Amino acid sequence: MSKKTKVPSKTVKAVPAEKSKLEKKQAKLKKKEEKKVRIAQMTPSQRKKRKLKIALIIIGCVIVSLIILYFAGMFILKWLMKKEEIVQPPIDHDTYNFYEAPQDKEAWSLNISEIVEYLHPDNEERKVYASENELKADLYAKFPVLKEYREDYPSELYTYSALSHKPLYYSDNLGGIFPLEDIFEAKVDHEGHRFFEKYFNMLYTGNYEIYPTLFGKNYDPEKAFEKNINREFPPQMIYDITVTELAKADAVVDNQSTIVGLYEVSFLIYGNDGLFRNDIGKNIDLGLDVARPLYFELHTTGAGTGNEKTYINHIYTEDALAAKTEQ
């Protein structure tokens, strides 16, 4: 005889059957009818409020949609522009590895021009050195202050003496190219020429005390390339120097007749210590000698008279000048 297996009873909840499509459609029509009845029972003022509420909701949705579209469009536009933009790589100070300047600032009185003239290949009295030690011994004897500089500085000066360190001035208005040091021989009477002769002589000699005096009262460090006009630096071994006059016009500035000039200024620094310019490489041997031109806006009053004053009103980078031009 087979045993009957008792199945424990369980309370099974009834699962409601899914509504048919017809029932759903009837329910939807019923809701619409009820809505019509509610609207029909509304007073005119209630209907007016309802229409106003619907209008406000629609307007709000449109405004939100436009705002979203605006910001999405701006984001896409910036992304597309960024893809085509040539971005200047950030300065890698570890790679640049700037040379160290003497701690004793009295050593900064070094006269580079005199040493360069002494070592220059065109100097008939230039010595022929059998070794680097012989070069050092000779320069240390003639220029004792060199002992305060790094050990390989004499050999750097020897290399630097053969580089092109005489500034050239390009001007279509003057009709040619003039070495800055030949300003009087060329009989050029030009305020920009005179200013940059003083500017590069200041770098060459490390005469940082006069650096702040080259800037006008309207110069704004926060908006220009040079943020610290009171910086201190030793003599700079500048070379491959060019100044190109881009534009010049007469204007009235602070109720004074003023000549406003724009100049592209480019140069390199051999053995760069980074104290004057830390955005360019230190020497040609490392392949870091890429010049980064700056654009000087000069203001001159009393041009050609005994009261002539020329000062820097602004220094632009290439990108900053392009942005200003587009405005």
C-alpha positions in Angstrom: 0.0 0.0 0.0 1.4 3.3 -1.0 1.9 5.9 1.6 0.3 9.3 1.0 2.7 12.1 1.4 1.3 15.0 3.2 2.1 18.3 1.7 2.3 21.1 4.2 -0.2 23.8 3.5 1.1 27.2 2.6 -0.6 30.5 2.4 -0.4 31.5 -1.2 -1.1 35.2 -2.0 -3.2 35.7 -4.9 -1.4 37.4 -7.8 -3.7 39.9 -9.5 -4.2 39.1 -13.1 -2.6 41.5 -15.6 -5.1 43.9 -17.0 -6.0 43.4 -20.6 -5.2 46.1 -23.2 -8.9 46.8 -23.4 -9.1 47.5 -19.7 -6.1 49.8 -19.7 -7.6 51.7 -22.6 -10.9 52.0 -20.9 -9.2 53.2 -17.7 -7.3 55.8 -19.7 -10.4 57.1 -21.4 -12.2 57.2 -18.0 -9.4 59.5 -16.6 -9.7 61.8 -19.6 -13.4 62.0 -19.1 -13.0 62.8 -15.4 -10.4 65.4 -16.2 -12.9 67.1 -18.7 -15.6 67.0 -16.1 -13.3 68.7 -13.5 -12.3 71.4 -16.0 -15.9 71.9 -17.0 -16.8 72.4 -13.3 -14.1 75.0 -12.9 -15.0 78.7 -12.5 -13.5 81.1 -15.2 -10.9 82.3 -12.7 -9.8 78.8 -11.9 -9.5 78.0 -15.7 -7.4 81.2 -16.1 -5.1 80.2 -13.3 -4.7 76.7 -14.8 -3.8 78.0 -18.2 -1.3 80.5 -16.6 0.3 77.6 -14.6 0.6 75.5 -17.8 2.2 78.5 -19.6 4.7 79.1 -16.8 5.7 75.4 -16.8 6.2 75.5 -20.6 8.3 78.7 -20.4 10.4 77.3 -17.5 11.1 74.2 -19.5 12.1 76.2 -22.5 14.5 78.4 -20.5 16.1 75.5 -18.8 16.6 73.8 -22.1 18.2 76.9 -23.6 20.6 77.2 -20.6 21.6 73.6 -21.0 22.1 74.0 -24.7 24.2 77.2 -24.2 26.6 75.6 -21.7 26.8 72.4 -23.7 27.6 74.4 -26.8 30.3 76.4 -25.0 31.9 73.2 -23.7 31.9 71.7 -27.1 33.3 74.9 -28.7 36.1 75.1 -26.1 36.9 71.5 -26.6 37.1 71.9 -30.4 39.3 75.1 -30.0 41.6 73.3 -27.5 42.2 70.5 -30.0 43.5 72.9 -32.6 45.4 75.2 -30.2 49.2 74.9 -30.0 49.8 74.9 -26.3 53.2 76.1 -25.1 54.7 73.4 -22.9 55.1 74.4 -19.2 58.6 75.3 -18.0 60.4 72.3 -16.7 62.9 73.8 -14.3 64.4 70.4 -13.5 65.2 70.0 -17.2 66.5 73.5 -17.6 68.8 73.1 -14.6 69.8 76.7 -14.4 73.3 77.6 -13.5 74.0 79.0 -10.0 75.0 82.6 -9.7 77.6 83.7 -7.1 76.2 84.3 -3.6 78.3 87.4 -3.2 76.5 90.1 -5.2 79.7 92.2 -5.3 81.0 89.6 -7.8 78.1 90.7 -10.1 80.1 93.7 -11.1 81.9 91.5 -13.6 82.5 93.3 -16.9 81.5 90.7 -19.5 82.1 93.1 -22.4 85.7 93.6 -21.5 86.3 89.8 -21.2 84.5 89.1 -24.5 86.6 91.7 -26.2 89.7 90.1 -24.7 88.7 86.6 -25.8 87.1 87.5 -29.1 88.5 85.8 -32.2 89.0 89.1 -33.9 91.3 90.3 -31.2 94.9 90.1 -32.5 96.3 89.8 -29.0 94.0 86.9 -28.2 96.0 84.1 -26.6 96.0 80.5 -27.8 95.4 78.2 -24.8 96.8 74.7 -24.6 94.3 73.6 -22.0 91.3 74.8 -20.0 93.5 75.2 -16.9 95.7 77.6 -18.8 92.6 79.6 -19.9 91.4 79.8 -16.2 94.8 80.8 -15.0 95.0 83.6 -17.5 91.5 84.9 -16.9 91.7 84.6 -13.1 94.9 86.7 -13.2 93.4 89.4 -15.5 89.8 89.3 -14.0 90.1 88.1 -10.3 86.4 88.4 -9.7 85.9 85.4 -11.9 87.0 83.2 -9.1 83.7 83.9 -7.4 81.8 82.2 -10.3 81.3 78.6 -11.1 84.4 76.6 -12.1 83.5 76.2 -15.8 82.5 79.9 -16.2 85.8 80.8 -17.9 85.3 78.2 -20.6 81.7 79.3 -21.1 82.9 82.9 -21.6 85.4 81.6 -24.1 82.6 79.9 -26.1 80.3 82.9 -25.7 82.9 85.4 -27.1 82.5 83.8 -30.5 78.7 84.1 -30.5 76.8 86.9 -32.1 76.2 89.1 -29.1 75.8 92.5 -30.8 72.1 93.5 -30.9 70.6 94.2 -34.4 67.7 96.7 -34.8 65.3 96.1 -37.7 63.2 99.1 -38.8 61.3 99.5 -42.1 60.7 103.2 -41.2 64.4 103.8 -41.0 65.0 101.7 -44.1 67.3 98.9 -42.9 69.1 97.1 -40.1 71.4 98.8 -37.7 73.7 97.4 -35.0 72.6 99.2 -31.8 76.2 100.2 -30.9 76.5 102.0 -34.3 73.6 104.3 -33.6 75.7 107.5 -33.8 77.8 106.3 -36.7 74.7 105.5 -38.7 73.3 109.0 -37.7 70.1 107.4 -36.7 67.9 109.7 -34.5 65.4 107.3 -33.1 64.0 106.9 -29.6 63.5 103.1 -29.8 67.1 102.6 -30.9 68.4 104.6 -28.0 66.2 102.9 -25.4 67.2 99.3 -26.4 70.9 100.3 -26.4 70.5 101.2 -22.8 68.3 98.1 -22.1 70.8 95.5 -23.4 73.7 97.3 -21.9 71.9 97.0 -18.5 71.6 93.2 -19.0 75.1 92.9 -20.3 76.5 94.6 -17.2 74.0 93.3 -14.7 73.1 96.8 -13.6 69.8 95.7 -12.0 69.6 98.9 -10.0 68.4 100.8 -13.1 65.9 98.1 -14.2 62.9 99.5 -12.3 63.5 103.0 -13.8 62.9 101.6 -17.3 59.2 101.1 -16.5 56.5 103.8 -16.6 54.0 104.7 -13.9 51.2 103.0 -15.8 53.0 99.7 -16.1 50.8 97.0 -14.5 52.9 93.9 -13.4 49.8 91.8 -12.8 48.7 92.1 -16.5 52.2 92.0 -18.1 55.0 89.4 -18.6 57.4 91.0 -16.2 55.9 90.5 -12.7 58.9 91.7 -10.7 60.6 94.9 -11.9 62.7 94.9 -8.8 64.5 91.7 -9.5 68.2 91.3 -9.0 70.5 89.5 -11.5 74.2 89.2 -12.4 75.5 90.1 -15.9 73.7 88.1 -18.6 75.5 86.5 -21.5 72.9 87.5 -24.1 73.3 86.7 -27.7 71.4 86.4 -31.0 69.7 89.6 -30.1 67.2 91.2 -32.5 64.8 94.2 -32.1 62.1 94.6 -34.7 60.0 97.8 -34.9 56.5 96.6 -35.6 54.5 99.8 -35.3 54.8 103.4 -34.2 52.2 106.2 -33.8 51.8 109.7 -32.2 49.3 109.8 -29.3 48.3 111.8 -26.3 48.9 110.0 -23.0 48.3 111.7 -19.6 47.9 115.0 -21.5 51.4 114.7 -23.0 52.4 114.2 -26.7 53.7 110.7 -26.8 55.3 108.4 -29.3 53.9 104.9 -28.9 56.0 102.1 -30.3 55.6 98.3 -30.5 58.7 96.2 -30.8 59.4 92.5 -31.0 62.4 91.7 -28.8 64.2 88.4 -29.0 67.4 87.1 -27.5 69.1 84.1 -25.9 71.1 83.7 -22.7 74.2 81.6 -22.7 74.9 79.9 -19.3 71.5 81.1 -18.1 71.2 81.3 -14.3 67.4 81.9 -14.6 67.5 85.1 -12.4 66.5 87.4 -15.3 64.6 85.0 -17.7 63.6 81.6 -16.5 61.5 80.8 -19.5 64.4 80.1 -21.9 67.1 77.5 -21.9 70.6 77.9 -20.6 72.8 77.1 -23.5 73.0 75.9 -27.1 74.8 72.6 -26.2 71.6 71.3 -24.5 69.3 72.1 -27.4 67.4 74.4 -25.2 68.2 77.6 -27.0 64.6 78.3 -28.2 64.0 82.1 -28.1 60.7 83.3 -26.7 60.1 86.7 -28.2 58.5 89.4 -26.1 56.6 92.5 -27.3 57.5 95.8 -25.8 55.1 98.8 -25.8 57.3 101.8 -25.4 56.1 105.4 -24.6 58.4 108.3 -25.4 57.9 112.0 -24.5 60.2 114.8 -25.6 61.7 112.6 -28.4 64.9 114.1 -29.8 65.2 116.7 -27.1 67.3 116.9 -23.9 64.2 115.9 -22.0 63.5 112.7 -23.9 62.1 110.0 -21.7 61.3 106.5 -23.0 59.8 103.9 -20.7 58.1 100.5 -20.9 54.3 100.7 -20.7 53.6 97.0 -21.2 55.4 93.7 -22.1 53.3 91.2 -24.0 53.9 87.5 -24.7 53.0 86.4 -28.2 49.7 84.9 -27.0 48.8 88.0 -25.0 49.4 90.3 -27.9 47.3 88.1 -30.2 44.5 88.2 -27.7 44.7 92.0 -27.5 44.7 92.3 -31.3 41.5 90.2 -31.6 39.6 92.5 -29.2 
